[in-house]
């Protein structure tokens, strides 16, 4: 799974190779980039696992239960303005998910 962060690391590694005046020890540089790429890929896997778990929980308990829990929690820990921002973001996310699901089913 490639993303912007992974692309940035790869581009930066290539830039370092092209500009010797900025170059540092190649072994250290290679180790650093390999470690960064490994961490990025590991985080991408963790994010995907969390998304899968969330989908399973939504399927089991229903989106309305999650919305209710989110609103209850928000009312305790967020200001009114922050609550509105969270709800707006959630509505936008649900719209994107619905469009994505309808595109995948075609």
ZIPE-V173565 format. One line per field, one symbol per residue. phi: phi as a letter, one per 40 degrees, with the letter a starting at -180 (. if undefined). psi: psi as a letter, one per 30 degrees, with the letter a starting at -180 (. if undefined). A space follows every 10 residues. Layout:
phi->???
psi->???
This chain:
phi->.baccccccc ccccccccbc cccbddcccc cccccccccc cccccccccc cccccccccc bgcccccccc cccdccbbcd cccccccccc cccccccccc cccccc
psi->kkaeeeeeee eeeeeeefif ffkajeeeee eeeeeeeeee eeeeeeeeee eeeeeeeeee fkeeeeeeee eeeefeflle eeeeeeeeee eeeeeeeeee eeeef.
